[in-house]
Amino acid sequence: MLILKFGGTSVGSVEAFQQVVDILRHAQEHDPPVVAVTSAMSGVTDMLIQAAQAAAANDEQPYRDTRNDLLVKHQIIVGQLIGNGMARAEISHILDEKLRIFERLCRSIYTLGELTPRGLDAVSSLGEQMSAPLLAAALQATDTPAQAVDAREIIVTDDTFGAANPLLDLSRERIRAKLLPMLEEGILPVVTGFIAATEKGVTTTLGRGGSDYSAAIIGASLDADEVQIWTDVDGVMTADPRIVPEARTLPELSYIEAAELAYFGAKVLHPKTILPAIESDIPIRVLNTFNAGGATTRIVRTPNNNNDTVKALTAIRKLALITVEGRGMIGVPGIAARVFSAVAQEHVSVLMISQASSEQNICFVVSTLEEGTIIKALRNALREELDRRYIDRIYALEDVAILAIVGAGMKGTPGIAAGIFNALGSHKINVIAIAQGSSEVNISLVLPDEAVENAVQQIHAAFKLHEVS
């Protein structure tokens, strides 16, 4: 059994939709049974969110314009790929119904002048609710038995709106109850990615890019042979090819390597995708919708090339380095706990932590957008220590980036750090902070943002990542 997930660019145009239909038909003919999971059409989720935000800001026109734009965007696919008049009328009715819901939601948001996380999930879920029936109709037009499935019927989560946590046991029961009978009848289910629902049926989302996570949950629940993530690049590459033109596709990665790359900015996978796959030991393969016969990356527990040292580089930009500094912190228990408790109360994710052994400072990295919130929260939480001069200052260094150097083969291999710092030092690239876990799978560096691209190029060249091992 295969689970094939298609991202927004894979269903972003008539040509892309046709390519996805061809891929699914081929899989259904050669490797059945098959389940498809689809994202919203490229750009649609952003359009929905921006319209809802404008409504909350007392502006009605954007959501009215967006309704018309979305209708045209989806009807172009209907007109080109669905020839049967009755089928066209049926899918057009579904699209119109979803857009009416969108308009009603935005009108309510406009009236209230407020966009809650729950309301945002209800609006942003509508893109997938249109793309899945559209893809199923396009498959039916080629005589491929297919049926759209709303993931809110099968994936159950808590009520953490915006980034809900799946209730896996309950989801597994519902997934198997809904999809297995369809598969036994030879029907290809087309499931909405990204969205789910609470036990009470309230719409939730799994976070941006969460369609990957949806596919992995479904794959684990159905004991699939492989989960395929179809995107617009040839697998996972040694670096961003826009920065390093000679970057190459990695044939295999371990789960932990892929998770590190996803977490630190590689946009090929949602970071949580790996979790269900690890538990069920299901391979994940990353493929290019627009180059179906091209290079791919297979993600497994133990890859054949696991002895390679550095495998890939990735970076997160637009960050700020927050530092809590003071000579009075030395030997004072509980400072770190209070620092990160204050951060947690603001629901902010910390991307990297570094602390001097002298305990004179703690520094950590957050998104630039969250910098002001965190500085204020820390100064409030540590006011007593600031007044007593245990802490001298709390400040932010802006315009930094994290560069992650990833490879399971780095563990126990001497000279890796030396090679990295030699490559950077010879080109006068300054390292602001460094962190490495005991697993040694990832070395993370904080660098000035303007130095990141040069750093990636120099480390990529120093470790000859462009060469096939």
C-alpha positions in Angstrom: 0.0 0.0 0.0 1.2 3.5 -0.9 0.2 6.9 0.6 0.9 9.7 -1.9 0.8 13.2 -0.6 0.9 16.2 -3.0 1.9 19.7 -1.9 0.4 23.0 -3.1 2.7 23.5 -6.1 1.8 19.9 -7.2 -1.8 21.0 -7.5 -1.2 24.6 -8.4 -2.2 24.7 -12.1 -4.0 22.7 -14.8 -0.8 21.2 -15.9 0.2 20.3 -12.3 -3.2 18.7 -11.7 -2.9 16.6 -14.8 0.5 15.4 -13.7 -0.8 14.4 -10.4 -3.7 12.5 -12.0 -1.2 10.7 -14.2 1.0 9.8 -11.2 -2.0 8.5 -9.2 -3.3 6.5 -12.1 0.1 4.9 -12.7 0.4 4.0 -9.0 -3.1 2.6 -8.9 -2.4 0.4 -11.8 1.1 -0.8 -10.7 1.2 -0.6 -6.8 -2.4 -0.8 -5.5 -4.0 0.0 -3.1 -3.3 3.7 -3.1 -4.4 6.6 -0.9 -3.9 10.2 -2.0 -3.5 13.2 0.4 -3.6 16.7 -1.1 -2.8 20.2 0.1 -4.8 23.2 -1.1 -3.9 24.7 -4.4 -0.7 26.8 -4.3 -1.3 30.2 -2.7 -4.9 29.4 -1.6 -4.3 29.1 2.2 -2.4 32.4 2.2 -5.3 34.0 0.3 -7.8 32.7 2.8 -5.8 33.8 5.9 -5.2 37.3 4.5 -8.8 37.8 3.7 -9.8 36.7 7.2 -7.2 39.0 8.8 -8.5 41.9 6.7 -12.1 41.2 7.8 -11.0 41.3 11.4 -9.4 44.7 10.7 -12.8 46.0 9.5 -12.2 45.6 5.8 -14.8 43.6 3.9 -13.6 44.0 0.3 -10.7 41.6 0.4 -12.8 38.6 1.3 -15.3 39.4 -1.4 -12.5 39.7 -3.9 -10.9 36.5 -2.6 -14.1 34.6 -3.0 -14.3 35.5 -6.7 -10.6 34.9 -7.3 -10.8 31.4 -5.7 -13.9 30.5 -7.7 -12.0 31.4 -10.9 -8.8 29.6 -9.8 -10.7 26.3 -9.2 -13.1 26.6 -12.1 -10.2 26.8 -14.5 -9.3 23.2 -13.4 -12.9 22.1 -13.7 -13.2 23.5 -17.2 -10.0 21.9 -18.5 -10.0 18.5 -16.8 -13.7 17.5 -16.2 -15.5 17.1 -19.5 -18.8 15.5 -18.3 -21.5 18.1 -17.8 -23.1 16.4 -14.8 -19.7 15.9 -13.1 -18.9 19.6 -13.8 -22.1 20.7 -12.2 -21.5 18.5 -9.1 -18.0 19.7 -8.4 -19.1 23.3 -9.2 -21.8 23.0 -6.5 -19.2 21.7 -4.0 -16.9 24.6 -4.7 -19.7 27.2 -4.5 -20.8 25.7 -1.1 -17.3 26.0 0.3 -16.9 29.6 -0.9 -20.3 30.5 0.7 -19.0 29.1 4.0 -15.9 31.2 3.5 -18.0 34.3 3.0 -20.2 33.6 6.0 -17.2 33.1 8.2 -15.5 36.3 7.1 -18.7 38.2 7.5 -18.9 37.0 11.1 -15.2 37.9 11.7 -15.9 41.3 10.3 -18.9 41.8 12.6 -17.0 40.7 15.7 -13.8 42.5 14.7 -11.8 39.5 16.0 -10.1 36.5 14.4 -9.6 33.8 17.0 -7.3 30.7 16.5 -10.4 28.6 16.2 -11.9 30.9 13.5 -8.6 31.0 11.6 -8.6 27.2 11.5 -12.1 27.1 10.1 -11.2 29.6 7.4 -7.7 28.2 6.5 -9.1 24.6 6.2 -11.3 25.5 3.2 -8.5 25.2 0.6 -8.1 21.5 1.1 -11.9 21.1 1.3 -11.9 22.4 -2.3 -8.8 20.7 -3.7 -9.6 17.1 -2.6 -13.1 16.9 -4.3 -11.5 18.6 -7.3 -8.7 16.1 -7.6 -11.2 13.2 -7.0 -13.4 14.5 -9.8 -10.4 14.9 -12.2 -9.5 11.2 -11.5 -13.1 10.1 -12.1 -12.9 11.9 -15.4 -10.2 9.4 -16.4 -12.4 6.5 -15.3 -10.3 6.0 -12.1 -12.6 5.1 -9.2 -11.9 7.9 -6.7 -13.7 9.5 -3.8 -12.9 12.6 -1.7 -12.5 12.1 2.0 -12.7 14.9 4.5 -9.9 14.3 7.1 -12.1 15.8 9.8 -14.0 12.5 9.7 -10.9 10.4 10.4 -8.1 12.4 12.1 -8.9 13.4 15.7 -6.9 16.0 17.6 -7.0 18.1 20.7 -8.2 21.7 20.6 -4.8 23.4 20.2 -6.0 25.5 17.2 -3.4 26.3 14.7 -1.1 23.4 15.5 -3.3 20.6 16.9 -2.0 17.4 18.3 -3.4 14.2 16.9 -5.0 11.6 19.1 -3.4 8.7 17.3 -5.2 5.7 18.7 -8.7 7.2 18.0 -7.5 8.4 14.6 -6.2 5.0 13.7 -9.6 3.5 14.5 -11.5 6.0 12.3 -8.9 5.9 9.5 -9.1 2.1 9.2 -12.9 2.1 9.5 -13.3 4.7 6.8 -10.6 3.9 4.3 -10.1 0.1 4.4 -13.6 -0.7 2.9 -13.0 1.9 0.2 -9.6 0.3 -0.7 -11.1 -3.2 -0.7 -13.6 -2.0 -3.3 -10.8 -0.6 -5.5 -11.6 3.1 -4.7 -8.8 5.6 -4.5 -9.5 7.8 -1.5 -8.4 11.5 -1.9 -8.0 12.8 1.6 -7.8 16.5 2.6 -4.3 17.2 4.2 -3.5 19.7 6.9 -7.0 19.6 8.5 -8.6 17.5 11.3 -11.2 17.9 14.0 -11.6 17.5 17.7 -13.7 14.7 19.2 -16.6 17.2 19.2 -16.2 17.8 15.5 -14.7 21.3 15.7 -12.3 21.9 12.8 -8.6 22.1 13.6 -5.4 22.2 11.6 -2.0 20.5 12.1 0.1 23.6 11.4 1.4 25.0 8.1 2.8 22.3 5.9 0.8 19.8 7.9 -0.4 17.8 4.9 2.9 15.8 5.2 1.9 15.0 8.8 -1.6 13.9 7.7 -0.1 11.5 5.2 2.3 10.0 7.8 -0.6 9.5 10.3 -2.7 7.8 7.6 0.3 5.7 6.5 1.0 4.5 10.0 -2.6 3.8 10.7 -3.0 1.6 7.5 0.5 -0.1 8.0 1.5 1.3 4.5 4.6 0.1 2.7 5.7 3.6 1.9 4.6 7.2 2.3 5.5 9.3 -0.7 5.8 13.1 -0.4 5.5 14.6 -3.9 6.8 18.2 -4.1 8.6 20.5 -6.5 12.2 19.4 -5.9 14.2 16.2 -6.6 14.2 14.8 -3.1 16.2 16.1 -0.2 19.4 17.9 -1.4 22.7 18.5 0.2 21.9 22.2 0.3 19.5 24.7 -1.2 20.3 24.6 -4.9 19.6 28.3 -5.2 22.6 28.9 -2.9 24.7 25.9 -4.0 24.0 25.1 -7.7 26.1 21.9 -7.5 24.0 20.5 -4.6 22.9 17.0 -5.3 20.0 14.7 -4.2 20.7 12.4 -1.2 19.6 8.9 -2.1 18.9 7.9 1.5 18.6 9.6 4.9 17.9 8.3 8.4 14.8 9.4 10.2 16.8 11.5 12.7 18.7 13.2 9.9 15.5 14.1 8.1 13.9 15.3 11.3 16.9 17.6 12.0 16.9 19.0 8.5 13.1 19.6 8.6 13.3 21.3 11.9 16.1 23.6 10.8 14.5 25.0 7.7 14.6 22.4 5.0 11.1 22.9 3.6 10.8 19.5 1.9 9.1 17.9 5.0 7.0 19.0 7.9 9.1 18.4 11.0 6.4 16.2 12.7 6.1 13.9 9.6 8.8 11.6 10.9 7.2 10.7 14.2 4.4 8.3 12.9 6.9 6.8 10.4 9.4 6.0 13.1 6.9 4.3 15.3 5.7 2.1 12.5 9.0 1.9 10.7 7.5 3.0 7.4 9.9 4.4 4.7 9.2 7.9 3.5 10.2 8.9 0.0 10.5 12.4 -1.3 9.8 12.9 -5.1 9.3 15.6 -7.6 5.8 15.9 -9.2 7.3 17.6 -12.2 10.1 15.2 -12.7 8.5 11.9 -11.8 11.4 9.8 -13.1 14.1 11.9 -11.4 16.2 11.4 -8.3 14.4 10.7 -5.1 15.3 10.5 -1.4 14.3 7.5 0.7 14.1 8.1 4.5 14.5 5.0 6.6 15.7 3.9 10.1 19.2 2.8 8.9 20.3 4.0 5.5 23.0 2.3 3.5 25.2 5.4 3.5 25.0 6.0 7.2 28.7 6.2 7.6 28.9 9.5 5.7 29.9 12.3 8.0 28.4 15.6 6.9 25.4 14.9 4.7 23.5 18.2 4.3 23.2 21.8 5.3 20.2 23.9 5.9 19.5 27.3 7.5 16.7 29.3 9.2 16.9 33.0 8.7 15.2 36.1 10.2 16.1 35.2 13.8 17.2 37.0 17.0 19.7 35.8 19.6 18.4 36.5 23.1 21.0 36.7 25.8 20.5 36.7 29.6 23.9 37.8 31.1 25.3 38.5 34.6 28.2 37.5 36.8 25.8 37.1 39.6 24.2 34.1 37.8 27.2 31.9 38.6 26.2 29.1 40.9 22.6 30.4 41.4 20.2 27.5 40.9 17.0 27.9 38.9 17.9 30.8 36.6 17.7 28.7 33.5 14.4 27.2 34.6 12.9 30.6 35.2 14.2 31.9 31.8 12.6 29.1 29.8 9.5 29.1 32.0 8.9 32.7 31.0 9.5 31.8 27.3 7.1 28.8 27.5 4.3 31.0 29.0 4.5 33.1 25.8 4.0 29.9 23.7 7.3 30.7 21.8 9.4 27.9 20.3 13.1 28.1 21.1 15.2 27.0 18.1 18.6 26.7 19.7 20.2 27.1 23.2 23.8 27.7 24.2 25.2 28.4 27.6 28.8 29.2 28.8 30.2 26.7 31.3 30.9 29.6 33.6 27.1 30.1 33.8 27.6 33.9 33.2 25.2 33.9 30.3 22.4 31.9 28.6 21.6 32.6 25.0 18.9 31.2 22.8 17.4 31.8 19.4 13.8 32.8 18.5 12.1 34.2 15.5 12.6 38.0 15.0 8.8 38.4 15.2 8.9 37.1 18.8 11.9 39.0 20.0 10.0 42.0 21.6 7.5 39.7 23.4 10.3 37.5 24.9 12.5 40.4 26.0 9.5 42.0 27.8 8.5 38.6 29.4 12.0 38.0 30.6 12.5 41.4 32.2 9.2 40.9 34.0 10.0 37.4 35.2 13.5 38.3 36.3 12.9 41.7 37.7 14.2 40.8 41.1 17.4 39.4 39.7 17.9 42.5 37.6 17.3 44.8 40.6 19.8 42.8 42.7 22.4 42.8 39.9 22.5 39.0 39.7 21.6 39.6 36.0 23.3 42.6 34.4 21.3 42.7 31.2 18.8 41.0 28.9 19.2 41.9 25.2 18.7 40.7 21.7 21.1 40.5 18.7 19.0 40.8 15.6 19.6 39.7 12.0 21.1 36.3 12.8 20.5 32.9 11.3 21.0 29.3 12.3 23.1 27.1 10.0 22.6 23.4 10.8 25.2 20.9 9.6 23.6 17.4 9.7 24.9 13.9 9.3 24.7 10.7 11.5 28.2 9.8 10.5 29.6 12.7 12.4 29.2 10.8 15.7 32.6 9.9 17.0 34.4 11.2 14.0 37.2 13.5 15.0 37.9 16.7 13.0 34.4 17.5 11.9 34.2 20.7 13.9 37.8 21.6 12.9 36.8 21.3 9.2 33.8 23.5 9.7 35.6 26.2 11.5 38.5 26.1 9.1 36.1 26.6 6.1 34.5 29.5 7.9 37.7 31.1 9.3 39.5 31.1 6.0 36.7 33.2 4.6 36.5 35.5 7.7 33.0 34.3 8.6 32.3 34.9 12.3 30.5 32.3 14.4 28.4 34.0 17.2 27.2 30.8 19.0 27.4 27.1 18.7 25.4 24.1 19.9 25.8 20.4 19.5 23.8 17.6 21.2 25.3 14.4 22.5 23.8 12.5 19.6 26.3 14.4 17.3 23.9 14.3 14.4 23.7 18.1 14.2 26.1 21.0 14.8 24.2 24.3 14.8 25.9 27.6 14.3 24.5 31.1 14.9 25.9 33.4 12.2 25.2 37.0 11.0 22.4 36.7 8.5 24.3 38.2 5.7 27.0 35.6 6.0 24.8 32.5 5.8 24.9 31.9 2.0 28.7 32.2 1.9 29.0 29.9 4.9 26.8 27.2 3.3 28.8 27.4 0.1 32.2 27.1 1.9 31.2 24.2 4.1 29.5 22.4 1.2 32.8 22.7 -0.7 35.0 21.8 2.2 33.3 18.5 2.8 32.8 17.9 -1.0 29.1 17.3 -0.6 28.7 17.6 -4.3 30.6 14.4 -4.9 28.8 11.0 -4.8 30.2 8.9 -1.9 
